[in-house]
Amino acid sequence: MFIDISSDLEAALIDLSLPAWHLDGSFLAPTTIERYRTAMRATPRFTETVTTLRDALTREGGGYAVLRLGNLAKVLGAGDRFRRLVTAFAAEVAVPFSPFPRWPLWKDVGVKINKDPGKSSGIGYNAFHMDLVNATLPPDYTSLLCIRRDPLGGGLSILSDPHAAVARLPEDRRALLAESSYYYGNFFDLFSVGEEYKPFPILNGSDPGEGFVRFTAKMLERSKLGQAHAAAAQQLADELVRGQISFMLQPGDYLIVGQRRFLHGREALHSGQEAVPAADRRLLLQLFLRAPAGDGSGA
């Protein structure tokens, strides 16, 4: 769902200057959240906008939203003032946090020509996945703020409903996906995401449509799975592509994805990235969110 904010709210936010945030361990401090909330709720139609945002993320059939803040980005730029406003919106959904102690609250996802093309900062196709798939407590939401789009026109964002994809699979494939026979990636120097989960089941909800679908298509190439389990995962990957949604994030667009409801990825960037100056290449900022129990996200 794409959500535009009203002109009167835009005008009020342009004039609003929020204080610097503080962290309490890995999480945005409660005092910062309360200060942001108090200031933002005094602006016209903020509460209405947040209600629409939450509904898009938690209602049946929902699970993602794009908050369109491009006009604010044009006026304020992509610096601290703008990022604090976006952080304040995020804090109305769940608690922002960083599981990576070596990185700031907002993590840069830029373009690195020599990086593995399939990585988030690479130039190739970034296949469907959930973030921190091998943690017992992955972030409930992953979110991406677009600072610059690919100037050559590539890099569409892609989303797919994994529960719908699983429902299209034969019963024997679903049974294989429910077995603890999958693994992917390393696990070190992480906070507030539980313990390493290895091996794990792709389907770990007690009922269809519930829980995380713990999937990353990268496991198909980078983990030595048994033949039957790999075949089941490949069929799921094919169904995810079949049901995908794609769109181009514009500067100032803020995408929030409920990880219990959607998997995300990115189409390849357009060829010729080597000729684009580093300062002009696609740039997103990533922020993770932890939902309180019982908020409708499934946390």
Salt bridges, closest charged atoms under 4 A:
GLU48 OE2 - ARG45 NH2 2.84
ASP55 OD2 - ARG59 NH1 3.55
GLU92 OE2 - ARG37 NE 2.82
GLU92 OE1 - ARG41 NH2 3.34
GLU92 OE1 - ARG54 NH2 3.07
ASP116 OD2 - ARG222 NH2 2.88
ASP131 OD1 - HIS129 NE2 3.42
ASP131 OD2 - HIS264 NE2 3.35
ASP140 OD1 - ARG260 NE 3.32
ASP140 OD2 - ARG290 NH1 3.32
GLU179 OE1 - HIS229 NE2 2.69
ASP189 OD2 - ARG102 NH1 3.70
GLU239 OE1 - ARG168 NE 2.58
GLU239 OE1 - ARG242 NH1 3.15
ASP253 OD1 - ARG68 NE 3.78
